[in-house]
Amino acid sequence: MDLSIFQYQFMQNAVLAGLLGGITCAVIGVFVVTMHLSFIGVCIAHAAFAGALLGLWLGFEPLIGALLFSLAAAAIIGPMADRGELNPDTSIGIVFSLMLGLAFLFMGLMPGARSEALSLFWGSILTVTRHNLIFLAITTAVIVGLVVAFYKEIQAVLCHREVALAVGIPATFVFYGLLFSAGVTITASLQSIGGLLIYSLILNPAAAAYQLTYSLKRMLLIAVGFGVISCWAGLAISYTLDTPSGASIVITSSVIFGLATLFSPKRKVKRWRQARPAG
Amino acid sequence: MDSTVIRIRDVVVSYREDVALQGVSLEMRKGEFLGIIGPNGAGKTTLLTVINGLGRLVHGEAWVLGSRVNGTSRTALRKRIGYVAQVQKIDPRLPINVRETVMVGCYGRLGLLRRPTRAQWERVDNVLEMVGIAHLARRPIGHLSGGEYQKAAIARALVQQPEIFLLDEPTASIAPQAQREIMSLIQLIHTEYRITTLLVTHDLRQLPLICDRLLLMKEGKIWREGAPESMLAEDVLSELYNGATSAETASLCP
């Protein structure tokens, strides 16, 4: 295989973006999958996309728009889901449709060619700038640092949120912290993976890891491995077959999830539990 | 010295348009064992949530372990109160095992940015031994039966070294043999540690003999309270459960 391509700065940036994006998306994915918050994640991803489009339309930095919108979505969805004013699915669905509507509105109002806006849809890991890489690196360092520092609180909230609250852990604070982390991660990965595809990279590696282990630490490590492999393998496929990079990354992560499900030891447990009498 | 650990005065709690507790007052001494019974919707669980600060008061005040329960004190108070809820439906694929689940009980007192020590892990192992599920320590929590899960929940509350023990229908929805084991365990813990205990139950047959006082709740109020022998009289129970027949109330009694 000709490796001379790695001499180019854009390819080195892409490999680095794959590594950093793979790590952060997978870590956030573990939170989302374990707490069964998949739809909340989709909603925050679309909010980030709408915010970035607003930035493009009004002429300010798209990442700032994405960050503000994703954090605002997290701040709205969290209490709505918590207080039970509406069914969580209904409230999240309303915010999701609003964000999607805003995204299309901003795109429709944008004058001239919309190539930059469309690149936010699909993402392009090959055009990641140094500026984006620095933001992604800082995000990765902060997210990984927070997980290491607050691992025991995060574990308690992910697995037993009500119990965590009852034993005196600031569970609500941790829960909102996880939602905001999802918002920041999605923003940081938006340009490389794209607004429509980012969520698959969050969900698939973590969902695949969920099939393979009963240890949260191992799940985090496996998910990170799958996330980075998805990015790098997708990048290689994109380069070799001349396919869109974001789509290649997401399809690779989906294939990994399919294989993990197929060979999951937990499927045997499910069959065993079905055969076991209640007690 | 004042041995009162729980003092609730004229408390009102409501969930949107429903009033769950209406002007409830209660006092408990240190080491007392209080049984709470009543029909569905009587406010039994809400009373427990007033004590550990999970319930929000519309009116009245609650003092627990010398502190008034409010937004500032409730997190600190929860670290000193063990809470066991009804058996939960747990995702069997959840990535946490029984030993780790029990250790969660220590996390509140341990505080942020601090790791569990070897001594705390040893305490977890000892408590697992005491409740009889040491052999399940490495099993994923979602793989336990209802009875095993409740023993793990009691172990988690115990490693918390609680000063108050709140038990919210710990034997609901589990097999009869497991119900008896859980109740024996609760009695054993109370005899051993004399923790102030509040036990909510539907099943009067499961009320332990060590219950000092029985609270009968109905429609968000304390309807009657007194010694278990007088409160478990057939006519009292029949009235509490809105005219249940003597055969029905007899089947509930110990």
Boltz contact constraints between the chains, C-beta under 6 A:
constraints:
  - contact:
      token1: [A, 149]
      token2: [B, 113]
      max_distance: 6.0
  - contact:
      token1: [A, 152]
      token2: [B, 107]
      max_distance: 6.0
  - contact:
      token1: [A, 156]
      token2: [B, 104]
      max_distance: 6.0
  - contact:
      token1: [A, 156]
      token2: [B, 107]
      max_distance: 6.0
  - contact:
      token1: [A, 159]
      token2: [B, 94]
      max_distance: 6.0
  - contact:
      token1: [A, 159]
      token2: [B, 96]
      max_distance: 6.0
  - contact:
      token1: [A, 166]
      token2: [B, 78]
      max_distance: 6.0
  - contact:
      token1: [A, 166]
      token2: [B, 83]
      max_distance: 6.0
  - contact:
      token1: [A, 167]
      token2: [B, 105]
      max_distance: 6.0
  - contact:
      token1: [A, 167]
      token2: [B, 108]
      max_distance: 6.0
  - contact:
      token1: [A, 167]
      token2: [B, 160]
      max_distance: 6.0
  - contact:
      token1: [A, 168]
      token2: [B, 75]
      max_distance: 6.0
  - contact:
      token1: [A, 168]
      token2: [B, 78]
      max_distance: 6.0
  - contact:
      token1: [A, 168]
      token2: [B, 79]
      max_distance: 6.0
  - contact:
      token1: [A, 168]
      token2: [B, 108]
      max_distance: 6.0
  - contact:
      token1: [A, 169]
      token2: [B, 107]
      max_distance: 6.0
  - contact:
      token1: [A, 169]
      token2: [B, 108]
      max_distance: 6.0
  - contact:
      token1: [A, 214]
      token2: [B, 95]
      max_distance: 6.0
  - contact:
      token1: [A, 214]
      token2: [B, 140]
      max_distance: 6.0
  - contact:
      token1: [A, 215]
      token2: [B, 95]
      max_distance: 6.0
  - contact:
      token1: [A, 216]
      token2: [B, 95]
      max_distance: 6.0
  - contact:
      token1: [A, 219]
      token2: [B, 95]
      max_distance: 6.0
  - contact:
      token1: [A, 266]
      token2: [B, 93]
      max_distance: 6.0
  - contact:
      token1: [A, 279]
      token2: [B, 145]
      max_distance: 6.0
  - contact:
      token1: [A, 279]
      token2: [B, 175]
      max_distance: 6.0
